[in-house]
C-alpha cells in the first residue's frame, strides 16, 4: 500500500479527531522515523514527550522483551513480582511514599481529582459533595468528560456537556487570583508547572514557589501535572525543581512508559493515597507487569541523571539558536520553554503553524503546530547535537523562505 492509500483508508475507517501530517511511519530508531516509502524524518515532537529516550531505546526494548517471556498481565486481583519494585522506585524518584498506577495521562489526572476529593472529605473535613479544585486557564490535562469540564479551549468542550462541577478556573501565573480562589471548600490546586499544549508557557518566576506557600498555608493539596513536563524534558527530572518546589502530588505519564507501553501514575504521601479502600478505584491494566518492567528501566535511566543533563545542555543550545530567529524583524516573535522544549511563535507573513509543519515535513523534519501561529519543538532527549543542528537549519530555511 502506498502512503496515499494508507491515509485514504485511515480517513474512511477512523474518526477524524486528529489532523495528522501526511506521513505514514513504518519504522523508528532513536530520533529518526522512516516512512513506508523509505524516507527518513527527524522526530522533533517525540510523541508529545512520550519518547524522551527516543524510539526503541535498546534498554527499554530489552526490558520489554525479557518481561514478555515471563508474565504480561495479571490484573490487580493478584500480586506480581514487578509491582512492588516499580512502586518503590517511582516513589523514591519523586521523594514521596506511595504510587497509584494507571495507563494514560488523562486517567492519572482523573485519579488525582478523585484522590483529592476523597482526601478532602476524609481527612480535611470538607462537607460531603462540596469539594472544589482550583485550576488554571489554558490548561491541558486530557480528554475525559470531567477533565474537559475545566478546559478553557472551546473546541475541547464543544457539544460534550453536561460537565462535571467543582472546579474554579483562575488565570495561569496569577498568584493573587489563586490566593483569592482558595476557600474552605478547596481541596487542591491542579496546575501544569509549564503549560505544554498551551504553547509551552513558562509561568513567571516565583509562581510555583508562591503556589507552594499558599497551598501549604491553607492546607490544600498542590497537584503538579508533570505528564508532559516531567521525566527529564526540561533538564531536570521534574519541572517543579526549577523553583526548588516539591508538590503534594505528581501526576506522571507519557515518558514513564518510554514510548513502549502506556504507563501513568499518581504519586503522593501515605496520608493522601492512604485514603483508598479496596474497591474504590482501579484499572485492569494499571500497574501491569509489562508496564512495570519498562517503567523500572525508565526510572533507572532517570536516576543516573544523564538524560536530564543532556536536555539541559542541548536545551541551552536550542534556546540560544531559536533566540537568534526572534530578533527584531526576524521570522519568530517569541520563543518559550525550558530544556529541550520550545514553543515558537511565528511572525506574521511567515506562515501558519500548520504550513510551517508541512514545509518542515517536506524537508524531513516532523514537528507539531499548536495554535494558529505556534509550533512546538520537543525532540527526543537522546538526539545528537548534529541532528538537532540539522533540524534547526531546516527550520531556519523554512522560516526565511
Ligand atoms: N496532562 C498533560 C500536561 C498533558 O500534556 C497530557 C497530554 N498531552 C495529558 C495530561 C493527557 O495525557 P494522555 O494523552 O496520555 O491522556
Boltz pocket constraint, residues with backbone or C-beta under 6 A from the ligand:
constraints:
  - pocket:
      binder: B
      contacts: [[A, 48], [A, 103], [A, 104], [A, 105], [A, 106], [A, 107], [A, 109], [A, 140], [A, 141], [A, 142], [A, 143], [A, 192], [A, 194], [A, 196], [A, 197], [A, 225], [A, 226], [A, 227], [A, 228], [A, 229], [A, 253], [A, 254]]
      max_distance: 6.0
